[in-house]
């Protein structure tokens, strides 16, 4: 288990606690587990938490990531640099990369190993249950994850005959040989969407992968604040979706039809029989199409219901991400700025 962490003193203890009880794999499958916490130049208490865990638990190792070159020719993002450092230290036949904002259910590692072996895959990745707080996270996150489910359908991702690949860096378990055969995180070092690209590299190497939604395995508190959510999705959306501007236009159309059709039904003079009914049926069709799509997000019903109100922010994020990647050619994350223009 490789855990890169940058300024995660608030969430790291919970994550570590959930990993340290995962002792079952060593007994059930003959696999020796280890936890490698890689401190990514943190300025808070992350390093001290990692060192304390390493001192108290023999299966934990605390590392400092190598110095990061943030110049225009730098070869790593911070997370990739930390993951690569941890992978080189790891000894297991399987490597699990997970994030400090995750919390793992008891026994999820043994179940994941059995699942990977049962499906004969070299990479297994889970999409966790999302724990969100505040109105904007609850309204916007279902929109993002419903689009992800549409662009990366697990059935197609898991089909070895198709090129489509996807993974989630919050839970990415990969065979050691497969990982190093494609260069691991070193080969995707400058990419801010490293999980998807790593999965793509492994699938192109004729090794099967598996990706699915797994709320029974782990949960994640992905963003602590709305500002962090804006920064995070600005970093990723233009890379995750092939046509972010077209997607933004479609969501604007959803918003206009959702709120505009009822208004038009009242203010437009009636020129044809049952005109009001026509507007109503068009509105019902709009609602059905919109919410049927958002249902794919696997979020609670109330979050899905208010997601229409998150469309303006979602559209803003799509456009902002597009501008940062295609025009400004740089994105920010956790106090660092990365070039996207190479």
Protein Blocks (a to p, Z undefined) as FASTA:
>chain_A
ZZddehillmmmmmmmmmmmmmmlmmmnopacddddddehiablmlmmmmmmmmmpmkbc
cdddddddfbfkbcbdfklmmmmmmmmmpmbfbdcdddfkbccdehklmmmmmmmmmnop
abdcdddddddedjklmmmmmmmmmmmmmmmgfklmmpmkbmbdcddfkbccddfklmmm
nopjmlmmmpcblmlmmmmmmmmnopacdddddfklpccdfbfbfklmmmmmmmmmmmmp
mblmlmmmmmmmmmmmmmmmmmmmmmpccfbghklmmmmmmmmmmmmmmmmmmmmnopaf
klmmmmmmmmmmmmmmmmmmmmmmmmnopaceehiacdfkZZ
